[in-house]
Amino acid sequence: MAPSQSSATEVVDIHTHMYPPPYITLLRSRTTVPYIRDIPDLGPRLIILPDEVATGRPIGPAYWDVGEKLKFMDTHDINTSVVSLANPWLDFISDPEEGTRLAREVNDWFEKTCAESGGRLYFFGVLPMRAGVDAICEEVKRLKALKYSRGVVMGTTGMGDGPDDKKFEEVWAAIEETEAMVFLHPHYGLPNDVFGPRSGEYGHVLPLALGFPLETTIAVTRMILSGVFGRFPELKMLLAHSGGTLPFLAGRIQSCIEHDGSFRKGEGKSLNVWDILKKNIYLDAVVYSAIGLKAATEAVTSDRVMFGTDHPFFPPLGEETKWVSVQTNYNAIEEGFKDEDSIKVLGKNAVEVLSLKH
């Protein structure tokens, strides 16, 4: 059960999204993915992946209206939320000036909205990933000065070639210097053909349930193998969806490192995946089961796992007021933790790690 608002338990949602009005305006003006369009008999639809063009996803005020966000929080006994722009962020904007301008506009909207929320909202800022290293680093440093910014959200491709791209090193340096939390979130999934010729019959289940977690796992493993965390030892990274399959596969990754003779001669000679997990990695609790949450916790410790909802995604298909997806996460915490640890995961960890003032 969700904790009562009258209880001493502080609930912080660190995985919750909004598409600010400037972003919605941009999506409505576009004719290629990503975009918003009205589909006859279906209404407004959000298309953010190529295979969604026919039907898209329902989109409404929950995506951009702060009143709807606060109403959702009240319904689910959430005190504070750390909101972020949802995928695909600004990855699709190739014009450097447009990307830089929009990043500032979106981040300034978040700052203003959080300031007007009475202390209930903070945010992870977005970066102009196709605007070049200098523009990205400038926005990282500008976000440091904003009162309600608590880090940055980004996808797994970095500037286009992945988070292990050598050109991205300056960005990691700027992020480490500003002590910003990185909220790493998937978007691109896996190639559709890996799901088989009948995958179209299964809705979004395969790409969301399997593609997203594996995308995250691959991205972070590439960072580990390339030595990013060795060169930037103070880097703090929050992984969406409890790190994908990383908690479960960490031992196998470590074994493969230790048994790869050629790799051990280079970057791999001193790598320890378990040390990195417990020093650099934080996980959200958006895994929908006590079993998955236990694996996440044992990988990084209960001090580094934080509650999340993924709102406004995974809404009820019926008319329910409370969301089954959110209740499932609450139940997993209740089932998987003793009282002290559940208090940490529900909110105490986020308050301390992200310096949320109440």
Sequence and secondary structure as in RCSB ss.txt:
>XXXX:A:sequence
MAPSQSSATEVVDIHTHMYPPPYITLLRSRTTVPYIRDIPDLGPRLIILPDEVATGRPIGPAYWDVGEKLKFMDT
HDINTSVVSLANPWLDFISDPEEGTRLAREVNDWFEKTCAESGGRLYFFGVLPMRAGVDAICEEVKRLKALKYSR
GVVMGTTGMGDGPDDKKFEEVWAAIEETEAMVFLHPHYGLPNDVFGPRSGEYGHVLPLALGFPLETTIAVTRMIL
SGVFGRFPELKMLLAHSGGTLPFLAGRIQSCIEHDGSFRKGEGKSLNVWDILKKNIYLDAVVYSAIGLKAATEAV
TSDRVMFGTDHPFFPPLGEETKWVSVQTNYNAIEEGFKDEDSIKVLGKNAVEVLSLKH
>XXXX:A:secstr
    TTSS   EEEEEEE  HHHHHHHHH SSSSEEEEETTTEEEEE SGGGTTT EE  GGGT HHHHHHHHHH
TT  EEEEEE TTTTTT   HHHHHHHHHHHHHHHHHHHHTTTS EEEEEE  TTS HHHHHHHHHHHHTSTTEE
EEEE TTTTTT TT GGGHHHHHHHHHHT EEEE   S S GGGG TTGGGGTTHHIIIIIHHHHHHHHHHHHHH
HTHHHHSTT EEEEGGGGTTHHHHHHHHHHHHHT HHHHTTGGGG  HHHHHHHHEEEE TTSSHHHHHHHHHHH
 GGGEE    BTSS  SSS SS HHHHHHHHHHHHH  HHHHHIIIIIHHHHHTT   
